[in-house]
Amino acid sequence: MSGVREWFTHIDENCRHTVKLGNDFRLDVKGRGDARLTIDGVSQVITNVYYVPQLTSNLISIGQLQEKSVSITIQGGVCKVVHPQMGLIITSKMSKNRMFPVFASSRTTQTKCLQVSGDSTTHLWHRRFAHVNHKAIRTMTFKKMVKGLPTVAEKHKVCEICAVGKQEREAIAKKSNWRASEKL
């Protein structure tokens, strides 16, 4: 159960229930869905999670984990949850109130491209696509191969990096101007 709406990747809000907590409080379930969490740096998807807006702490049911063929061992004050294919997925030490807290985060923030000012759109996309030629960028725009790629103008600015890359270097001399008279 979770009270954080942003953690859900999919939610069926037609699912309505009530749940009874250990302190005999009853809370309304406003939906059921899948929650994506990052636990110990690994992304996990937990299915059939109840959305309970009044809930202040997220709760994981040991019984429901066992129904999903996950083995749970509690020994020496440490709880370990092991998935048959992925191995150890959660480790938690017992707290003072005899609970096993699991610290998780949700990666719901979307990454955004930042606009660089003072640069033409054509030159900006030329650099973003590893200095591809401008005709290729126009083709990508025309064929809609890249979402969000604006219509780019004709090439009007010489790219210094491309110019340096196309320069020819001096030929390596076939014969040296000096020769060593002794070893080393």
PyMOL commands that set and color helices and strands:
alter all, ss='L'
color gray80, all
select helices_A, chain A and resi 5-7+62-67+121-128+134-142+160-166
alter helices_A, ss='H'
color red, helices_A
select strands_A, chain A and resi 8-12+17-20+26-29+31-39+42-51+71-75+78-83+87-93+104-105
alter strands_A, ss='S'
color yellow, strands_A
deselect
rebuild
show_as cartoon
